[in-house]
Amino acid sequence: MNTIPLTFNEDQANVTVLGGIPNDRKGVLDVSIILINSHGSHLKLQLLEELLKCNVRSIICIEPDSENFSLEEISRKFPEVKFVMPHENMNIGRMINMAVSECTAKYFYVIRDNFYIPQGLLNENMFNHLTAQGKYCVVPRLVNSEKEGIAQIKVPSAKKGRFVVESRTLVTDGLKTLYPFDFSAIYDREKFIQLGGFDYTIDSPYWQNLDLGVRSWLWGEETVLSTVLQLSYQTEVTEEDRTPSLDSLRFFLKNQLPVFRLDHGAVPHFSFGRFFRHSSCGIIEALRLFHDAKRWIYKNRYRFRMDLKTLVETW
């Protein structure tokens, strides 16, 4: 497993970029839309036509399939859209990081290509309302293809001394949530970069999303839901895979291991033994993971505003 990244721009990905004429129309919204495409989506053209009706700073389309030879034709049809194609397989967080590096707007809005995009997805009054409080992350209300609410609200809790994430369906405007379900949300770009973005060394979408979400709360940022925003899935909602793995170990080391002392985060003395007993790793691998995390925590120690225990107790 790679070393935990210390800065947002540490990862240097090899990509091809097509198109992307800047939007200089009057009254442009200071937000970029990042569209995450699945392989061979037949909905792409219709989605792009709807998104171009929004007067946003830019539209960035992430294409995970670098062998999609129709992209040059599509980019000629939509010259305003920037198409970004990685030359290797990438997890979703890494793709979003890459897209954020390509946009210059103050905010970015991540959506998936299996969403139904309504007319008036984002307008000036809505955008100003959503960004007025300066939150790091504002998530939309999500419903399935039958227009039924899904369990998108994520709440930190503890059971028998263990950290758990509870999922709830009931939503109200301004409700707190640990992280944006399915990565979809309007993010403050500067705050996202200051948080380090998604840890691209974590491959599991669930643990990667949870890692950044919890880190943002521990470092003093907030993620809230807005009922002004609503998106519906056109396909079946994919269940989160919470299977324990090396990714969950990395989440533990970065988010559960640190304790908050006076004004900084720190690793408790004699904590390696507790980690090793529950890691299912060999001693050499466990030591490497532990010391890598200690280095990361020390580098970011003054970014912490609380520890996970406090987050759960004060939620």
C-alpha positions as CSV (number, residue, x, y, z in Angstrom):
1,M,0.0,0.0,0.0
2,N,1.3,3.5,-0.9
3,T,2.3,6.1,1.7
4,I,-0.5,8.3,2.9
5,P,-0.4,11.5,0.8
6,L,0.5,14.7,2.7
7,T,-0.7,17.2,0.1
8,F,-3.5,17.4,-2.3
9,N,-1.3,17.6,-5.4
10,E,1.1,14.8,-4.4
11,D,-0.4,12.4,-7.0
12,Q,0.7,13.0,-10.5
13,A,-1.7,11.1,-12.8
14,N,-1.2,10.6,-16.5
15,V,-4.3,11.8,-18.3
16,T,-5.5,13.1,-21.6
17,V,-7.6,16.3,-21.7
18,L,-10.0,17.3,-24.5
19,G,-12.0,20.5,-25.0
20,G,-13.0,22.8,-22.3
21,I,-13.7,26.3,-23.7
22,P,-14.1,28.6,-20.7
23,N,-17.6,30.1,-20.0
24,D,-17.4,33.9,-20.0
25,R,-21.1,34.5,-20.3
26,K,-22.7,37.2,-18.1
27,G,-23.8,36.1,-14.7
28,V,-21.9,32.8,-14.7
29,L,-22.1,30.8,-11.5
30,D,-18.8,30.3,-9.7
31,V,-19.1,26.5,-9.7
32,S,-17.9,23.7,-11.9
33,I,-19.9,20.5,-12.5
34,I,-17.9,17.3,-12.3
35,L,-19.7,14.5,-14.1
36,I,-18.5,11.0,-13.2
37,N,-19.3,8.7,-16.1
38,S,-19.6,4.9,-16.0
39,H,-18.3,2.7,-18.7
40,G,-20.3,3.1,-21.9
41,S,-23.1,5.2,-20.5
42,H,-25.8,5.7,-23.1
43,L,-27.1,8.7,-21.1
44,K,-24.1,10.8,-21.7
45,L,-25.3,13.0,-24.5
46,Q,-28.6,13.8,-22.9
47,L,-26.9,14.6,-19.6
48,L,-24.4,17.0,-21.2
49,E,-27.2,18.8,-23.1
50,E,-29.1,19.4,-19.8
51,L,-25.9,20.4,-17.9
52,L,-25.0,23.0,-20.6
53,K,-28.3,24.8,-19.8
54,C,-26.8,25.7,-16.4
55,N,-24.7,28.8,-16.6
56,V,-21.8,27.4,-14.6
57,R,-18.1,28.1,-14.8
58,S,-17.2,24.8,-16.4
59,I,-18.3,21.2,-16.9
60,I,-15.7,18.5,-16.4
61,C,-16.5,15.0,-17.6
62,I,-14.4,12.2,-16.1
63,E,-14.1,9.2,-18.5
64,P,-12.7,6.1,-16.8
65,D,-12.5,4.2,-20.1
66,S,-9.4,5.6,-21.9
67,E,-10.3,3.3,-24.9
68,N,-13.4,5.3,-25.7
69,F,-12.6,6.4,-29.2
70,S,-15.9,8.2,-29.7
71,L,-14.8,10.9,-27.3
72,E,-13.1,13.1,-29.9
73,E,-16.4,13.2,-31.8
74,I,-18.3,14.0,-28.6
75,S,-15.8,16.7,-27.6
76,R,-16.3,18.4,-31.0
77,K,-20.1,18.3,-30.4
78,F,-19.6,19.8,-26.9
79,P,-16.5,22.1,-27.1
80,E,-17.5,23.7,-23.8
81,V,-17.1,20.5,-21.9
82,K,-13.7,19.4,-20.7
83,F,-13.2,15.6,-21.0
84,V,-10.5,14.1,-18.8
85,M,-9.4,10.5,-19.5
86,P,-6.9,8.7,-17.1
87,H,-4.4,6.3,-18.7
88,E,-4.8,3.8,-15.9
89,N,-7.6,2.4,-13.7
90,M,-8.5,4.8,-10.9
91,N,-10.7,4.8,-7.9
92,I,-13.5,7.4,-7.8
93,G,-11.8,9.6,-5.2
94,R,-8.7,9.8,-7.3
95,M,-10.8,10.7,-10.4
96,I,-12.5,13.5,-8.4
97,N,-9.2,14.9,-7.2
98,M,-8.0,14.9,-10.8
99,A,-11.1,16.8,-12.0
100,V,-10.8,19.3,-9.1
101,S,-7.2,20.0,-10.4
102,E,-8.8,21.0,-13.7
103,C,-11.4,23.4,-12.4
104,T,-10.8,27.0,-11.2
105,A,-14.3,27.8,-9.8
106,K,-14.8,28.4,-6.1
107,Y,-17.1,25.4,-5.8
108,F,-17.6,22.2,-7.6
109,Y,-20.6,19.9,-7.8
110,V,-20.1,16.2,-8.2
111,I,-22.8,14.2,-9.9
112,R,-23.0,10.7,-11.4
113,D,-24.2,9.7,-14.8
114,N,-27.0,7.5,-13.4
115,F,-28.8,10.6,-12.0
116,Y,-31.8,12.1,-13.7
117,I,-30.9,15.8,-14.3
118,P,-33.9,18.0,-14.1
119,Q,-34.3,21.3,-15.8
120,G,-33.0,24.1,-13.7
121,L,-30.6,21.8,-11.9
122,L,-28.8,24.9,-10.5
123,N,-29.8,28.6,-10.8
124,E,-28.4,31.8,-9.3
125,N,-30.9,32.1,-6.4
126,M,-30.4,28.5,-5.5
127,F,-26.6,28.6,-5.7
128,N,-26.4,31.8,-3.6
129,H,-28.7,30.2,-1.0
130,L,-26.6,27.0,-0.9
131,T,-23.3,28.8,-0.4
132,A,-24.4,31.6,1.8
133,Q,-23.3,29.9,5.1
134,G,-19.9,28.9,3.7
135,K,-20.2,25.2,4.5
136,Y,-17.5,22.9,3.2
137,C,-20.0,20.5,1.7
138,V,-23.7,20.7,0.9
139,V,-25.4,17.4,-0.1
140,P,-28.6,17.0,-2.1
141,R,-31.6,15.0,-1.1
142,L,-31.4,11.7,-3.0
143,V,-34.3,9.5,-4.0
144,N,-34.4,6.2,-5.9
145,S,-36.0,5.7,-9.3
146,E,-39.4,5.2,-7.6
147,K,-39.0,8.7,-5.9
148,E,-38.5,7.1,-2.5
149,G,-36.0,8.4,0.0
150,I,-32.8,6.4,0.6
151,A,-30.8,6.0,3.8
152,Q,-28.3,8.8,2.9
153,I,-27.9,10.5,6.3
154,K,-24.8,9.1,8.0
155,V,-24.5,9.5,11.7
156,P,-21.4,8.6,13.9
157,S,-22.2,6.4,16.8
158,A,-20.5,3.8,19.2
159,K,-21.6,0.3,20.1
160,K,-19.8,-1.7,22.8
161,G,-16.9,0.8,22.5
162,R,-16.6,0.5,18.7
163,F,-17.1,3.2,16.2
164,V,-20.1,2.6,13.8
165,V,-21.9,4.6,11.2
166,E,-25.7,4.6,11.3
167,S,-27.8,5.3,8.2
168,R,-31.0,7.2,8.3
169,T,-33.7,8.0,5.7
170,L,-35.5,10.9,7.4
171,V,-34.1,14.2,6.1
172,T,-34.6,17.9,7.0
173,D,-33.0,21.0,5.7
174,G,-29.6,21.7,7.3
175,L,-29.3,18.2,8.8
176,K,-25.7,17.1,9.5
177,T,-24.2,14.0,7.8
178,L,-20.8,12.5,8.0
179,Y,-20.2,12.4,4.3
180,P,-22.1,12.8,1.0
181,F,-23.7,9.6,-0.1
182,D,-22.3,8.4,-3.5
183,F,-19.8,11.4,-3.4
184,S,-22.5,13.7,-4.8
185,A,-22.4,17.2,-3.3
186,I,-21.4,20.8,-3.8
187,Y,-18.0,21.2,-2.3
188,D,-15.9,24.3,-1.4
189,R,-12.9,23.8,-3.6
190,E,-10.3,25.6,-1.4
191,K,-11.5,23.7,1.7
192,F,-11.4,20.4,-0.2
193,I,-7.8,21.0,-1.2
194,Q,-6.8,22.1,2.3
195,L,-8.3,18.9,3.6
196,G,-6.1,17.0,1.2
197,G,-8.9,15.7,-1.0
198,F,-9.7,12.0,-1.2
199,D,-6.9,9.7,-0.1
200,Y,-6.2,8.0,-3.4
201,T,-4.4,5.1,-1.7
202,I,-7.7,3.9,-0.3
203,D,-9.5,2.0,-3.1
204,S,-12.8,1.1,-1.4
205,P,-15.4,3.8,-2.3
206,Y,-17.0,3.5,1.2
207,W,-13.8,3.8,3.2
208,Q,-12.4,6.5,0.9
209,N,-15.6,8.6,1.3
210,L,-15.8,8.0,5.0
211,D,-12.2,8.9,5.5
212,L,-12.5,12.3,4.0
213,G,-15.9,12.9,5.6
214,V,-14.7,12.1,9.1
215,R,-11.4,14.0,8.6
216,S,-13.4,17.1,7.5
217,W,-15.4,17.0,10.8
218,L,-12.3,16.3,12.9
219,W,-10.6,19.3,11.2
220,G,-13.5,21.7,11.9
221,E,-15.5,21.6,8.7
222,E,-19.2,20.6,8.2
223,T,-21.3,18.7,5.8
224,V,-25.0,19.4,5.7
225,L,-28.0,18.4,3.6
226,S,-30.1,20.8,1.7
227,T,-33.6,20.0,0.6
228,V,-33.4,22.7,-2.0
229,L,-31.2,20.3,-4.0
230,Q,-32.8,17.0,-5.1
231,L,-31.5,14.3,-7.4
232,S,-33.1,11.0,-8.4
233,Y,-31.4,7.9,-9.6
234,Q,-32.4,6.4,-12.9
235,T,-30.9,3.0,-12.0
236,E,-30.7,0.9,-9.0
237,V,-28.9,2.4,-6.0
238,T,-25.7,0.5,-5.3
239,E,-25.3,-0.6,-1.7
240,E,-22.2,0.5,0.2
241,D,-19.6,-2.2,0.6
242,R,-18.3,-1.9,4.2
243,T,-16.2,-5.0,4.2
244,P,-13.1,-4.7,6.5
245,S,-9.8,-4.6,4.6
246,L,-6.5,-2.7,4.5
247,D,-8.6,0.3,3.5
248,S,-10.5,0.1,6.8
249,L,-7.2,-0.2,8.7
250,R,-6.0,3.0,7.0
251,F,-9.3,4.7,8.0
252,F,-8.8,3.5,11.6
253,L,-5.2,4.8,11.8
254,K,-6.0,8.2,10.4
255,N,-9.3,8.9,12.1
256,Q,-9.8,6.6,15.1
257,L,-6.2,6.4,16.4
258,P,-5.6,10.2,17.0
259,V,-6.6,11.8,20.3
260,F,-7.1,15.5,20.8
261,R,-4.8,17.1,23.4
262,L,-5.0,20.8,24.2
263,D,-4.6,22.2,20.7
264,H,-3.5,19.3,18.5
265,G,-4.0,15.7,17.5
266,A,-1.6,13.0,18.8
267,V,-1.0,9.3,18.8
268,P,-1.5,7.7,22.3
269,H,1.4,6.0,23.9
270,F,1.4,2.2,23.6
271,S,-1.4,2.2,21.0
272,F,0.5,0.0,18.5
273,G,-0.2,-3.1,20.5
274,R,-4.0,-2.5,20.3
275,F,-3.8,-1.8,16.6
276,F,-1.6,-4.9,15.9
277,R,-4.0,-7.2,17.8
278,H,-6.9,-6.2,15.5
279,S,-5.0,-5.6,12.3
280,S,-4.7,-9.2,10.9
281,C,-1.4,-8.1,9.5
282,G,2.1,-9.4,10.0
283,I,4.3,-7.5,12.3
284,I,6.4,-5.9,9.6
285,E,3.3,-4.7,7.6
286,A,1.6,-3.5,10.8
287,L,4.6,-1.5,11.8
288,R,4.9,0.1,8.4
289,L,1.2,1.1,8.4
290,F,1.4,2.4,11.9
291,H,4.5,4.5,11.4
292,D,3.1,5.9,8.1
293,A,0.0,7.0,10.0
294,K,2.0,8.5,12.9
295,R,4.0,10.6,10.3
296,W,0.7,11.8,8.7
297,I,-0.9,12.6,12.1
298,Y,2.2,14.5,13.2
299,K,2.4,16.5,10.0
300,N,-1.3,17.5,10.4
301,R,-1.5,17.6,14.2
302,Y,-2.6,21.3,14.4
303,R,-5.4,20.8,11.9
304,F,-7.4,18.7,14.4
305,R,-10.2,20.4,16.3
306,M,-11.4,17.3,18.0
307,D,-11.0,13.5,18.1
308,L,-13.5,10.9,17.0
309,K,-14.7,10.2,20.5
310,T,-15.7,13.9,20.9
311,L,-17.3,13.9,17.5
312,V,-19.6,11.0,18.5
313,E,-20.4,12.5,21.9
314,T,-21.2,16.0,20.6
315,W,-23.1,15.0,17.4
